[in-house]
Amino acid sequence: MTELAHEIADTVRRCPGVADLSGGPFGTVATYLPGERVSGVALREDEVEISIVALPTRPLPEIADEVRAALAPLVGDRPVNVHIGGIR
């Protein structure tokens, strides 16, 4: 799970229209690992929650769809919920 959380974070950061990951409201979107926290990625057995800071270059639904598509090979059949935590 450690490597997967980091791989998801790296993949999301490379998506067009994504400025960075966000911890979401009150920093609750995160994966807690031994000795560290991957902010912006909540990796669960039945779903993945992502919180991003988007760039205002394209429609937000398009950015969210691209994040979902980029993560599909990594997360299998788990749904990916994308939260726009801010716009830069």
Backbone torsions as a table, in degrees:
resi	resn	phi	psi	omega
1	MET	NA	-31.4	-179.7
2	THR	-59.3	-52.4	-178.5
3	GLU	-65.3	-39.0	-178.5
4	LEU	-63.8	-43.1	179.1
5	ALA	-59.9	-42.4	178.8
6	HIS	-69.2	-39.0	179.0
7	GLU	-64.9	-40.3	176.5
8	ILE	-62.0	-47.5	180.0
9	ALA	-59.0	-45.1	179.9
10	ASP	-63.9	-41.2	179.8
11	THR	-64.0	-44.4	-179.8
12	VAL	-63.3	-43.4	-179.6
13	ARG	-61.4	-26.5	179.5
14	ARG	-83.1	-8.9	-178.6
15	CYS	-70.3	138.0	176.6
16	PRO	-60.4	137.5	178.5
17	GLY	89.1	-3.1	178.2
18	VAL	-103.2	119.2	177.4
19	ALA	-82.1	-39.0	-178.6
20	ASP	-173.2	177.5	172.5
21	LEU	-90.7	156.5	179.1
22	SER	-129.0	147.9	176.9
23	GLY	-74.4	-7.1	-179.0
24	GLY	75.7	-172.2	-179.6
25	PRO	-59.0	123.2	177.6
26	PHE	61.4	19.4	177.8
27	GLY	69.3	25.1	-174.0
28	THR	-83.6	-13.8	178.9
29	VAL	-90.5	98.7	-176.7
30	ALA	-163.1	157.7	171.2
31	THR	-112.3	125.9	-178.3
32	TYR	-97.7	122.2	-179.1
33	LEU	-120.2	165.8	178.7
34	PRO	-57.5	113.8	176.4
35	GLY	78.5	5.3	179.2
36	GLU	-157.3	169.7	-179.6
37	ARG	-136.9	129.0	176.0
38	VAL	-99.0	100.7	-176.8
39	SER	-75.4	139.1	178.0
40	GLY	92.4	-5.9	179.8
41	VAL	-129.4	114.2	173.6
42	ALA	-109.1	101.2	-176.7
43	LEU	-94.9	114.5	-179.7
44	ARG	-122.6	165.1	-179.5
45	GLU	-63.0	-35.5	-174.1
46	ASP	-106.5	-2.8	179.2
47	GLU	-166.8	167.0	174.6
48	VAL	-128.0	130.1	176.8
49	GLU	-113.3	130.5	-179.2
50	ILE	-122.6	136.2	174.2
51	SER	-122.6	124.0	-175.6
52	ILE	-121.8	160.0	165.4
53	VAL	-104.1	118.5	-175.0
54	ALA	-96.8	154.3	171.3
55	LEU	-92.1	142.1	-176.1
56	PRO	-82.3	41.1	-175.8
57	THR	-93.6	-20.8	-175.9
58	ARG	-146.6	165.8	177.3
59	PRO	-60.1	136.3	-177.3
60	LEU	-58.8	-39.5	177.9
61	PRO	-60.9	-34.3	177.3
62	GLU	-65.2	-42.5	178.9
63	ILE	-62.2	-46.0	179.9
64	ALA	-61.6	-41.4	178.6
65	ASP	-63.4	-39.5	178.8
66	GLU	-66.7	-36.7	176.4
67	VAL	-63.2	-45.9	178.5
68	ARG	-59.6	-44.8	-179.0
69	ALA	-64.2	-40.3	-179.7
70	ALA	-66.0	-32.5	-177.0
71	LEU	-87.6	-16.1	-176.3
72	ALA	-51.8	-44.9	179.8
73	PRO	-66.8	-21.0	-177.3
74	LEU	-89.4	-32.0	-170.4
75	VAL	-106.0	-1.1	178.8
76	GLY	67.6	-133.3	-176.4
77	ASP	-91.0	7.0	177.6
78	ARG	-70.0	134.6	174.7
79	PRO	-68.1	147.6	178.6
80	VAL	-113.0	115.4	177.2
81	ASN	-98.9	120.2	-177.7
82	VAL	-105.9	123.6	177.8
83	HIS	-109.0	130.3	175.0
84	ILE	-87.3	103.2	-175.7
85	GLY	-85.9	-5.7	179.5
86	GLY	171.0	167.8	177.4
87	ILE	-128.7	132.9	-179.3
88	ARG	-108.1	NA	NA
